[in-house]
């Protein structure tokens, strides 16, 4: 148990602007989550132990990056950005790798949802 306590959180140079750190964190989280999702799909379809192990490692690293990112950016900002990027990644992977297509109406709904999430993330913050 003491080994886990001594695992250091990731750090970035203090000279890096907060928006850059937040975008890097969001991108890393979305990428790790996407890798884990693909590994889960591969394991579910083929029963590959390599995919299972890769997925577990991906989600453990994701948790470490998430905890580390919260030292620099707000929980809501990091989480919303991560989710928006993950949704875009899943749509792209589903289309390119698995050949899934969405009807036009559903694609329009996705774009509207992503735009609304983008507004929540980047829009003005009221008091």
N, C-alpha and C positions, 0 to 999 in steps of 0.2 A: 504494500500500500504506500509506503514511503517513496517508492520510485515514481508513482504517478504525481505525488505532490511536488517532486523536484523537476518535473517536466516543464521547461520554460515556455512561456507564451512567445509567439513570434513578435518581433519588433521591427520597426521601420525607422529610418533616420528622422530626426526631429525637423529637418529642413524640408521634408516632403509636405506639400499642402494637403490639408484634410480631404478636399474633394478627390484628389488623386489616390490617397490611401483608401477612401471609401469605395471608389470605382474598382480599384484593384481587388479589394476584399470581396465585393459583390461578384466580380468576374470569376475569381478563384472559387467562391462558394458555388456559383452556378455550374462551373466546369466540373467540380468534384461531385456535385449532386447529379449532374448529367451522366458522368462516368458510372456512378453507383446505380443509376436507373437502367442504363444499358447493360451493366453486369447482372442486375436482377432479372432483366428480360432474357438474357442469354442463359442464365442459370435455370429459369423457369421453363424455357423451351428445350434446352439440351442437357440440363443437369450437370453442367460443367463445374467441377470443383475449383478450377482456376477462376472462373467468373464469380463464384461465391466468395472466394478469398479476396479477389480484387474489389468486389463490392464492399466487403467488410472494411478493408483497408481504406477505401475511398471515403466511407462515412466516418471512420475514426479520424482521418485527417481533416475532413470537413468540420467536425466538431471542434477540433483544435484551432483551425483557421477562424471559425466563427467566434470562439471565445477570445482569441487574440484580437480580432477586429473590433470587438466591443470595447477595447481599451481606447480606441481612437475615434470611433463614430457611434452615433446613436443607434439603438436597437431597431427602431422602426425604419430608419433610413436604410441600414444594411439589409434588413430582412426584405423590405419591399423591392429594393434593387435586385437582390438575389433572385426573388421570385419572378420578377419581370424577365430577367435574362434567362432564367431556367425555362420559362414558358416558351420563349422564342427558340431556345436551343432544342427543346423537345419537339416543337413543330418542324424545325429544320431536319432533325435526325429522323423523325417519323416519315417525312417526305422523301428524303434522299436515301436513307438506309433501308427502311421497311416498306417504301412505296405507298404509304397511306396518303389519301387525298381527302380534303375537306370540301363539302359543297360550298358554293359561293356565300350563301347566307350565314353559315357557321364561320367562315373565314372573316366576313364582315364583323360578326359578333366578337371574334377574337381580337381583331384590330381595335374595336371600340373598348373592349376590356383592357387591353394593353395601354391604350391612350389614357384611359381613366386612371390606371395604376401609375403611369408616368406622371400624370398631373399630381397625384397624391405624393409622389416622390419628389418632384421638382417644382411643384407649384408654390405659391406664396404661403408662408406659415402665418396664420392669424393668431391674435392673442385673445 
